Amino acid sequence: MNRTIKGFDDRILFENTDRLEREDWPSALGIAPPCFMAKGALHIEGENVGTTYRPVVGFTEYYGVENATMPKGEVYLAHYAVPTAGVIWRIREYGVYPEDRAREETPVAECNCSLEDIIKATLGRIEKGGFIEIESSLKTSENNCFELITSRLYKGPEGYLYVEFARVRGLDLIRVLMVMGRERGVVEAYSRALSAGGPLEEVNAGSWPEHRNMSACKLSMNPEFTPVNAWPGWSVRRPLGNLYVEYNDGLTIMPQFSPKNVSSENPPGALYGVDWPSRIGITPTCAIAGSQVAFVTWNTENATGSFCPTVRNKLCAINRQSPFLPGGKVYLATYVIPQANTTWVIQENLACRGWNNFLEPATCRKRETTIRGACTCPVEAIITRLDEAIRGKGFEEIPPEVEPAENEYFKPLSVKLYRKDDQYLYVEFAQVKGMDLVRVLMIMGDEETVKAYAEAFTAGSIEG
């Protein structure tokens, strides 16, 4: 059975708003489209509001406008997803962070109306509400995300109203966009920025539309920020509309042991907060969070691990349990690198001491920092620089046995295995979908250990 899930994420981001509130204004006016199964409706006000449109269709992310400045004014926005086929849909609705992270349902939904009926009914409701059409089928561009069906601009008692219908390519969905405001110029600016008929380009993790300089590769943040080795744990959040979405790597590892057979004098193993990539000189550039550890087992031959990341507020988006990993000694490091010039909230767990024996708490306090910025070079440059640094330390690249595949949450960008004498080094870059982040995983140890841990903690999917 093919269990591949293709999705549609209609991501709209706003920054620098004076007002950003949820308000179901189309329902209040009686103009909401019939048969919708997901919606978002907002009341927005501000001067120089930064607007970004980054939809995900299927497995591909696209960018339209990136932090485009909108004219001063008040506007109401709504967007809907209307099904055109009776299949099982997984619907995820984001709540307000952190009290209500997300709500997810998997209904079998379909509309008993034709596409023409949906459009006719919606436009009829708009006209019944006192709106008069003043322009139709506004000029648009072709793109790989949507097929624009029709668009209208109305004037009525509430001001100007823009409505647009578009097919989501490759999915049995109709996207409906509505923008309303008192000033025509404000409505037209927001509708152009968020239109399904606007120019949309595929996001290529190797390209960076804002920063073309391949030589100057550094983290540009305001205020300046240096992450700590948050080996007890860390998370990164970014704004999405009027809430935050979170990424937490969720990688855990510990020795296999019975509490009856261990004590503080006879611990099962230890986790040391050691920045081993920095000591070797192979740290990836531009990370805003991460952890670097040396893991060792003493009184057991095996270890147990799990990879249970939080992605876009979905807890344990991947639930991969590895109950039988090789014991001994292994070095692990994880990092995240920002791809978008936006606000980031970083929470780092600060260790009680430099190591933990799995018998006592590892975290004594937490540090939270809000920054804004991005890396001044594309991910492609970071991958190349790290590869050159690793080779410069005497490692040679060999074919990797692990070939992780793309899944719903991660897209592998680079997977490499290196060898130096009896030491093996695994390095993986993977795009965190919907977060504008790249995850970096590094593992070093003997051949058996590195290959086993790579399969356990890769962001991609492993067959079998």
Secondary structure, 3 states (H helix, E strand, C coil): CCCCCCEEECCEEEECCCEEEECCHHHHHCCCCCCCCEEEEEEEEECCCEEEECCEEECEEEECCCCEECCCEEEEEEEEEEECCCEECCEEEECCCCCCCEEEECCEECCCCCHHHHHHHHHHHHHHCCCEEEEECCCCCCCCCEEEEEEEEEEECCEEEEEEEEEECCCCEEEEEEEEECCHHHHHHHHHHHCCCCCCEECCCCCCCCCCCCCCCCEEEECCCCCCCCCCCEEEEEEECCEEEEEECCEEEEECCCHHHCCCCCCCEEEECCCHHHHHCCCCCCCCEEEEEEEEECCCCEEEEEECCEECCECCCCCEEEEEEECCEEEEEEEEEECCCEEEEEEEEEECCCEECCCCCCEEEEEEEEEEEEECCCHHHHHHHHHHHHHHCCCEEECCCCCCECCCCEEEEEEEEEEECCEEEEEEEEEECCCCEEEEEEEEECHHHHHHHHHHHCCCECCC
